[in-house]
Amino acid sequence: MDLLQRLGISQPIFVAPMAGTSTPELAAAVSNAGGFGALGLGASNAETAKQAILKTQQLTDQPFQVNFFCHQPTAYDAEKAQQWINYMRPHFEEFDAEVPNQLNEIYQSFISNDELLQVVLDTKPKAVSFHFGLPTAEQISALKQAGIITMVTVTQLSEAYLAQQAGIDVLIAQGVEAGGHRGTFNPSCDAGLTTLDLVIILNQYFDLPIVAAGGIMTGEDIRLYLELGASAAQLGTAFVQCKESAANDAYRELLFEQPITQITDNISGRPARGLLNAWHQFVDLPDRPSHAGYPYTYDLAKQLHAVASKQDEQGFGAYWAGSNVANIRRLDAKELMEKLVQELQ
Ligand SMILES: Cc1cc2nc3c(=O)[nH]c(=O)nc-3n(C[C@H](O)[C@H](O)[C@H](O)COP(=O)(O)O)c2cc1C
């Protein structure tokens, strides 16, 4: 059975799960238009994850996926954290804000949180995908027993081998053009493959269905990846501007104004691609100290953005976007799906 039949969808189009930007409304609109809706739940706890899934199930009877982060939890290094706080201190002072004295683990890994697994087992979405690595063997086996399709982001061959060995059903092939966080299992082992090269190479070595992700903005782009052997395409940036997303006004507008993106690991503690802004330039100065690790670095970034945006300064936001953001179109989710389907044909 091909992937679309297995998922129960009619179009080879996935909206990317996007923590902080996904909403039940966006997921449902994509699923109702024949694509595969998604909820990015990497920043959610068990209760908020459950509420988002239940809400989506109220808005659509079509299938959708949910997504979690599987980073290897890193211990808090108080000395490194302090150095990073000191480096950011002038910016907090610029806004007369209190400088934090410690950083928090704002995102728990799915690996160490079986409450999230239980939510998935209880609510039974069609599929669950993972970013930054694999869940445990026990978690995969529980999902399989419940009949839930498992998917994982891979950025290189070695990660795809690990996913295959673990019994994962679908490979989300994320090229270096992708907006948001690189899904690399180990953030310091990034092969930097383009979406095109990654899809070609995965197709040569694996029989698993492949979903192309990274820099895909139009139906013509989707068709190219299908011709290269992908079963579907996953688009993030193209959907961020939709009225159904949770993006704030500043983010929405900047997507149309600023076409240059850059990868940095100094905003969150892991490499991620976003619109190049003043803050990117500051955090990437060659003489910076090393960041405080993931997700502690992100905690400081979010606190600084909150302080700055309260005073109408939006330049400290992490505006994740892929390298083809220049091709973005202003359409709501239903219109964008219709446009993509029309271009694809
Ligand atoms: C705002 C934003 C947030 C993202 N958050 C997640 C996430 O929570 N989980 C995930 O697996 N991928 C996430 N991604 C990456 C996407 O899954 C996908 O790889 C990427 O959007 C594809 O590239 P594109 O943005 O050029 O379409 C995010 C991407 C964006 C743009």
The ligand as a MOL file (V3000), in Angstrom:
LIG
                    3D

  0  0  0     0  0            999 V3000
M  V30 BEGIN CTAB
M  V30 COUNTS 31 33 0 0 0
M  V30 BEGIN ATOM
M  V30 1 C 8.4160 27.8490 12.3830 0
M  V30 2 C 8.9240 26.4500 12.2320 0
M  V30 3 C 8.8420 25.5840 13.3200 0
M  V30 4 C 9.2470 24.2540 13.1720 0
M  V30 5 N 9.0760 23.3990 14.2310 0
M  V30 6 C 9.2720 22.0630 14.0250 0
M  V30 7 C 8.8790 21.1330 15.0250 0
M  V30 8 O 8.3690 21.4900 16.0970 0
M  V30 9 N 9.0730 19.8160 14.7570 0
M  V30 10 C 9.6030 19.3670 13.5660 0
M  V30 11 O 9.7320 18.1540 13.3660 0
M  V30 12 N 9.9850 20.2450 12.6170 0
M  V30 13 C 9.8230 21.5710 12.8220 0
M  V30 14 N 10.1700 22.4470 11.8340 0
M  V30 15 C 10.8510 21.9540 10.6160 0
M  V30 16 C 9.8510 21.3890 9.6190 0
M  V30 17 O 9.4170 20.1200 10.0340 0
M  V30 18 C 10.4280 21.2340 8.1960 0
M  V30 19 O 11.5930 20.4550 8.2310 0
M  V30 20 C 10.7200 22.5550 7.5240 0
M  V30 21 O 9.7200 23.5010 7.7800 0
M  V30 22 C 10.8450 22.3650 6.0330 0
M  V30 23 O 11.4170 23.4850 5.4250 0
M  V30 24 P 10.5810 24.7730 4.9250 0
M  V30 25 O 10.3170 25.5630 6.1520 0
M  V30 26 O 11.5250 25.4460 3.9870 0
M  V30 27 O 9.3230 24.2740 4.2890 0
M  V30 28 C 9.7980 23.7970 11.9450 0
M  V30 29 C 9.8850 24.6860 10.8640 0
M  V30 30 C 9.4480 25.9950 10.9880 0
M  V30 31 C 9.5320 26.9040 9.7940 0
M  V30 END ATOM
M  V30 BEGIN BOND
M  V30 1 1 1 2
M  V30 2 1 2 3
M  V30 3 2 2 30
M  V30 4 2 3 4
M  V30 5 1 4 5
M  V30 6 1 4 28
M  V30 7 2 5 6
M  V30 8 1 6 7
M  V30 9 1 6 13
M  V30 10 2 7 8
M  V30 11 1 7 9
M  V30 12 1 9 10
M  V30 13 2 10 11
M  V30 14 1 10 12
M  V30 15 2 12 13
M  V30 16 1 13 14
M  V30 17 1 14 15
M  V30 18 1 14 28
M  V30 19 1 15 16
M  V30 20 1 16 17
M  V30 21 1 16 18
M  V30 22 1 18 19
M  V30 23 1 18 20
M  V30 24 1 20 21
M  V30 25 1 20 22
M  V30 26 1 22 23
M  V30 27 1 23 24
M  V30 28 2 24 25
M  V30 29 1 24 26
M  V30 30 1 24 27
M  V30 31 2 28 29
M  V30 32 1 29 30
M  V30 33 1 30 31
M  V30 END BOND
M  V30 END CTAB
M  END
